[in-house]
């Protein structure tokens, strides 16, 4: 198996590493112009435009939005029809995700200062959220749970899911997951036209306040373009895993952990950091052996060849430094004392601690959200959570004494800025 080898002692190591990490999720002019046209058309023509694009891109013989509306009974039917072990797995995952996110809820608070002025923060949920779910063969029921459950825990009143069904292909697990998560409405639409419908509203699709969920380049571009009209979760790049290992974990385990991201698509990234050169080669040998057993071996080989790497570092302290520079989506600390090392990690979407904690557990059922910052954005952003579906309003209520005291300060600052009306407004409340 062809995979890059890097060594932190090389003179050009930093430039090699930055080149490896470089990723631009920028759509080209053709994609941008196509999406721009679709958004404008849906905004102008509503349901008619959505129908036409769905007929064209999903190859469906339909004549009304009613045919693309999935009711609650259909979701329940999917839940009842799937295999018992699948139903149990979805329920177990949903319970764990819900219990974890219950602890994230922000609370309103207030206090009074020495002048009896009340100051505080009022937390409220978003009214309506749109959830985009990829359809067809690339459907992921786990993404439904990870996006929908935090919204419901936050108290979102209405959750609208859109999921394309190209050629009429329906993933029953996705519908079952929507039933479990409490999704309120589902439309079998996708692409930029679905994002437009959620952002602007149509005769059938109500406009939402925020759009979350993964999608292809057309969906990502559409989300970027409607931001401001609605909120969005993030513009996600390819999936990533960084493994930091001390050389004492079974190399087969680490090889398969690397594959767990590489099998997503050719642009996914898998990197291993270790100070032991012999161990890095053991993992390389395991990868070459195990890839032959993988149904998605071509995708894995391409991903590992183009964006994977085995990196030898001087020691575990340097491994931490390199990990913080990479700021990975998923970080596995496959070391003897992961808790101590985790305290040194400043930038990572999710940290998987210990030899037994495979990243794949986080994808499905551990509890924390699997919607994570990619492409080094963990330097300034966080996993999707309940807080993404709540907003904060500041509370201020002055007593007469408080208004008088604050007014004196505000007056000076307002006149200093040349804003006379601001100053006068504050001065009216000052006690004479």
C-alpha positions in Angstrom: 0.0 0.0 0.0 1.3 3.4 -1.0 1.4 5.9 1.9 3.6 8.9 2.5 6.3 8.8 5.2 7.2 12.0 7.0 9.8 12.6 9.7 9.7 15.6 12.0 13.5 15.9 11.8 13.4 16.7 8.1 14.3 20.3 7.2 11.2 20.8 5.2 8.8 18.8 7.5 6.5 21.8 8.3 6.0 22.6 4.6 5.4 18.9 3.8 2.8 18.7 6.6 1.0 21.8 5.5 0.9 20.6 1.9 -0.6 17.3 3.2 -3.2 19.1 5.2 -4.2 21.6 2.5 -7.8 21.4 1.5 -9.9 23.9 -0.4 -13.7 23.2 -0.3 -14.3 26.0 -2.8 -16.8 25.3 -5.6 -15.7 26.2 -9.1 -17.5 28.7 -11.3 -19.7 26.1 -12.9 -21.0 24.8 -9.5 -21.4 28.3 -8.2 -23.4 29.6 -11.1 -25.6 26.4 -11.2 -26.4 26.8 -7.5 -27.0 30.5 -7.8 -29.5 29.9 -10.6 -31.4 27.2 -8.7 -31.6 29.3 -5.5 -33.1 32.2 -7.5 -35.5 30.0 -9.3 -36.8 28.3 -6.2 -37.1 31.7 -4.4 -39.2 33.0 -7.3 -41.3 29.9 -8.3 -41.5 27.9 -5.2 -42.9 24.4 -5.4 -42.9 24.4 -9.3 -39.2 24.9 -9.4 -38.5 22.3 -6.7 -40.6 19.8 -8.6 -38.8 20.4 -11.9 -35.4 20.1 -10.4 -36.4 16.9 -8.5 -37.8 15.4 -11.7 -34.6 16.3 -13.5 -31.9 15.4 -10.9 -33.5 12.6 -9.1 -35.2 11.1 -12.2 -38.6 10.9 -10.6 -42.0 10.8 -12.4 -43.9 13.2 -10.1 -46.5 15.9 -10.6 -47.0 17.4 -7.1 -45.3 18.1 -3.9 -47.8 15.9 -2.2 -46.0 12.9 -3.8 -42.7 14.1 -2.2 -44.2 14.6 1.3 -43.5 11.7 3.7 -46.0 11.5 6.5 -45.5 10.3 10.1 -47.2 7.0 9.3 -44.7 6.2 6.6 -41.8 6.9 9.0 -43.5 4.6 11.6 -43.9 1.9 8.9 -40.2 2.1 8.2 -39.4 1.7 11.9 -41.7 -1.3 12.2 -40.3 -2.9 9.0 -36.6 -2.9 9.7 -34.8 -5.8 11.3 -35.1 -6.1 15.1 -31.4 -5.8 15.6 -31.3 -2.6 13.5 -34.2 -1.2 15.4 -32.5 -2.0 18.7 -29.2 -0.5 17.6 -30.9 2.7 16.5 -32.8 3.0 19.8 -29.7 2.3 21.8 -27.8 4.9 19.9 -30.6 7.5 20.2 -30.8 7.0 23.9 -27.1 7.5 24.4 -27.0 10.6 22.1 -30.1 12.0 23.9 -28.6 11.5 27.4 -25.3 13.1 26.4 -26.9 16.1 24.8 -29.3 16.6 27.7 -26.3 17.8 29.7 -25.5 20.5 27.2 -28.6 22.6 27.6 -27.9 26.2 28.5 -30.0 27.8 31.2 -31.3 31.3 31.6 -29.8 33.3 34.4 -29.9 36.8 36.0 -28.6 38.8 38.9 -28.9 42.3 40.4 -26.1 44.8 40.9 -25.6 47.2 43.8 -28.1 49.6 42.2 -30.9 47.0 41.9 -30.4 46.8 38.1 -31.2 43.4 36.8 -28.8 41.9 34.2 -29.0 38.5 32.7 -29.3 36.1 29.8 -32.5 34.5 28.4 -32.0 31.2 26.5 -34.6 30.2 23.9 -34.7 27.5 21.2 -34.9 28.1 17.5 -38.4 27.9 16.2 -37.8 25.8 13.1 -34.8 23.9 11.8 -34.1 22.2 8.5 -32.1 18.9 8.4 -30.5 17.9 5.2 -29.8 14.2 4.9 -28.0 12.6 1.9 -30.2 10.1 0.1 -29.9 6.9 -2.0 -27.0 4.6 -1.4 -25.1 7.2 0.6 -27.7 7.6 3.3 -26.6 7.6 6.9 -29.3 7.1 9.6 -26.7 7.9 12.2 -26.5 11.5 10.8 -30.3 11.8 11.3 -29.9 11.0 15.0 -26.9 13.2 15.5 -28.5 16.2 13.9 -32.1 15.8 15.0 -31.8 14.8 18.6 -29.8 17.8 19.8 -32.3 20.0 18.1 -35.2 18.3 19.9 -33.3 18.4 23.2 -32.8 22.1 22.8 -36.5 22.5 22.4 -36.8 23.2 18.7 -40.6 23.3 18.0 -40.5 22.0 14.4 -37.8 20.0 12.6 -38.1 19.7 8.8 -36.1 16.9 7.2 -35.2 16.8 3.5 -33.8 13.7 1.9 -33.5 12.9 -1.8 -34.7 9.6 -3.2 -32.9 9.3 -6.5 -34.6 6.8 -8.8 -37.0 6.2 -6.0 -34.4 4.6 -3.8 -35.5 4.9 -0.2 -33.3 4.0 2.8 -35.7 2.6 5.4 -33.2 3.1 8.2 -33.1 6.8 7.5 -36.9 7.0 7.8 -36.8 4.8 10.9 -34.2 7.1 12.5 -36.4 10.1 11.7 -39.2 8.4 13.5 -37.1 7.7 16.6 -35.6 11.2 16.6 -39.0 12.9 16.5 -38.7 14.7 13.1 -41.9 16.6 12.4 -42.0 16.8 8.6 -40.1 15.0 5.8 -39.8 15.9 2.1 -38.2 13.6 -0.4 -36.2 16.4 -2.1 -32.4 17.1 -2.2 -29.7 19.2 -3.7 -29.5 22.9 -3.9 -33.2 23.1 -4.5 -33.9 21.5 -1.1 -31.6 24.0 0.6 -33.4 26.8 -1.2 -36.8 25.5 -0.2 -35.7 25.4 3.4 -34.1 28.8 3.4 -36.8 30.8 1.5 -39.9 28.6 2.0 -42.3 27.4 -0.7 -46.0 26.8 -0.8 -45.3 23.3 0.7 -42.0 23.7 2.6 -42.0 26.1 5.5 -38.9 28.4 5.8 -36.6 27.5 8.6 -34.2 29.4 10.9 -31.2 27.2 10.5 -30.1 24.4 8.1 -27.9 21.6 9.4 -26.6 18.3 7.9 -24.1 17.1 5.3 -24.3 17.1 1.6 -22.3 17.1 -1.7 -20.6 20.2 -3.2 -23.9 21.6 -4.5 -25.5 21.3 -1.1 -22.4 22.8 0.6 -22.3 25.7 -1.9 -26.0 26.3 -1.5 -25.7 26.4 2.3 -22.8 28.9 2.0 -24.9 31.1 -0.3 -28.1 31.2 1.9 -26.1 31.9 5.1 -27.4 35.2 6.4 -31.0 34.4 5.4 -30.7 31.4 7.6 -28.1 30.0 9.9 -26.0 27.0 9.0 -24.0 24.5 11.0 -20.7 24.5 9.1 -19.2 23.9 5.6 -17.7 20.5 6.2 -14.7 19.1 4.3 -13.6 15.5 4.0 -13.5 13.2 7.0 -10.3 13.0 8.9 -8.6 10.9 11.6 -5.3 11.5 13.4 -4.0 8.7 15.5 -1.3 9.3 18.1 0.2 6.0 19.2 3.1 5.1 21.5 3.8 1.9 19.5 2.2 -0.5 21.9 -1.3 -1.0 20.3 -1.9 -3.9 18.0 -1.0 -2.6 14.6 -4.0 -4.2 13.0 -6.2 -2.1 15.2 -4.5 1.1 14.1 -4.6 0.1 10.5 -8.3 -0.5 10.6 -8.9 2.8 12.5 -7.1 4.5 9.6 -9.3 2.7 7.1 -12.5 3.7 9.1 -12.0 7.2 7.7 -10.3 6.4 4.4 -13.3 4.3 3.3 -15.6 7.4 3.3 -14.2 8.8 0.1 -11.0 9.4 -1.8 -10.5 12.8 -0.2 -10.7 11.5 3.4 -7.5 11.8 5.4 -5.8 9.3 7.8 -2.6 10.2 9.6 -0.6 8.3 12.3 2.0 9.9 14.6 4.4 7.7 16.4 8.1 8.1 17.6 8.8 4.4 16.8 9.9 3.9 13.2 9.6 0.1 13.4 6.1 0.4 14.6 5.1 2.7 11.8 6.3 0.0 9.4 4.3 -2.6 11.2 1.2 -0.6 10.7 2.0 -0.1 7.1 2.3 -3.9 6.8 -1.0 -4.4 8.5 -2.6 -1.9 6.1 -1.3 -3.7 3.1 -2.6 -7.0 4.4 -6.0 -5.8 5.6 -7.0 -3.6 2.7 -7.5 -6.7 0.6 -10.4 -7.6 2.9 -12.2 -4.3 2.4 -15.1 -4.0 0.0 -14.2 -0.3 -0.5 -10.5 -1.1 -1.2 -10.2 1.1 -4.2 -11.5 4.1 -2.3 -9.2 3.3 0.7 -6.1 2.9 -1.5 -6.7 6.2 -3.2 -7.4 8.0 0.1 -4.3 6.6 1.7 -2.1 7.3 -1.3 -3.2 10.9 -1.9 -3.9 12.2 1.7 -2.6 9.6 4.2 0.7 9.7 6.1 2.8 7.9 8.6 4.7 10.5 10.6 7.7 9.8 12.8 8.1 12.3 15.6 10.9 12.7 18.2 8.8 11.8 21.2 5.2 12.0 22.5 5.6 15.6 23.5 6.3 16.5 19.9 3.4 14.3 18.9 1.1 16.6 21.0 2.5 19.7 19.3 2.0 18.2 15.8 -1.5 17.1 16.8 -2.4 20.6 17.9 -1.1 22.0 14.6 -3.2 19.5 12.6 -6.3 20.3 14.7 -8.1 17.1 13.5 -11.7 16.2 13.2 -11.2 12.9 15.0 -8.1 12.4 17.3 -7.3 8.9 18.7 -4.9 8.9 21.7 -3.8 5.3 21.6 -1.4 5.6 24.5 -0.8 4.4 28.0 -2.1 7.5 29.8 -4.6 9.2 27.4 -6.2 11.4 30.1 -3.0 13.2 30.8 -2.2 13.7 27.1 -5.8 14.9 26.4 -5.3 17.8 28.8 -2.5 19.0 26.4 -4.8 18.9 23.4 -6.1 22.3 22.4 -7.5 21.7 19.0 -9.6 18.6 18.1 -13.2 17.9 17.2 -13.5 14.8 19.3 -10.8 13.0 21.3 -10.9 9.3 21.6 -8.9 8.2 24.6 -7.2 4.8 25.1 -6.4 1.8 23.0 -10.0 0.4 23.2 -11.8 3.6 22.1 -12.2 3.2 18.3 -13.3 6.4 16.5 -16.1 4.3 14.9 -17.9 4.1 18.3 -18.2 7.9 18.2 -19.7 7.8 14.7 -22.7 5.7 15.9 -23.4 5.3 19.6 -21.0 6.6 22.1 -23.1 9.6 22.7 -21.2 12.8 21.7 -22.0 14.3 18.4 -20.3 13.0 15.2 -20.8 16.3 13.3 -17.4 17.8 13.9 -15.2 20.6 12.5 -12.9 19.5 9.7 -10.0 21.0 7.7 -8.3 22.5 10.8 -11.4 24.4 11.8 -11.2 22.8 15.2 -8.9 25.7 16.0 -11.9 27.9 16.3 -15.1 25.8 16.2 -16.8 22.9 18.1 -18.9 19.8 17.5 -22.6 20.2 16.7 -24.6 20.3 19.9 -27.6 21.6 21.7 -26.1 25.0 21.9 -26.3 25.2 18.1 -30.1 25.2 18.4 -30.4 27.6 21.2 -29.8 31.4 21.2 -29.2 33.9 23.9 -30.9 37.3 24.6 -29.4 39.8 27.0 -31.6 41.0 29.8 -31.3 44.5 31.2 -33.8 46.2 33.6 -32.7 49.3 35.4 -34.1 50.6 38.7 -34.4 54.4 39.0 -31.1 54.5 40.9 -29.4 52.2 38.4 -30.5 54.2 35.4 -29.2 57.4 37.1 -25.8 55.9 37.8 -25.3 54.2 34.5 -26.6 57.3 32.7 -23.7 59.3 34.0 -21.2 56.9 32.5 -23.2 56.5 29.2 -23.5 60.2 28.8 -19.7 60.8 28.9 -19.0 58.0 26.4 -21.8 59.0 24.1 -20.7 62.6 23.8 -17.2 61.4 23.4 -18.3 59.5 20.3 -20.3 62.5 19.0 -23.7 60.8 19.4 -25.7 63.5 21.1 -29.1 61.7 21.1 -27.5 58.7 22.8 -26.2 61.1 25.5 -29.5 63.0 25.9 -31.4 59.7 26.1 -29.3 58.5 29.0 -29.3 62.0 30.7 -33.1 62.1 30.9 -32.9 59.3 33.5 -30.2 60.9 35.7 -31.6 62.1 39.0 -31.3 65.9 39.5 
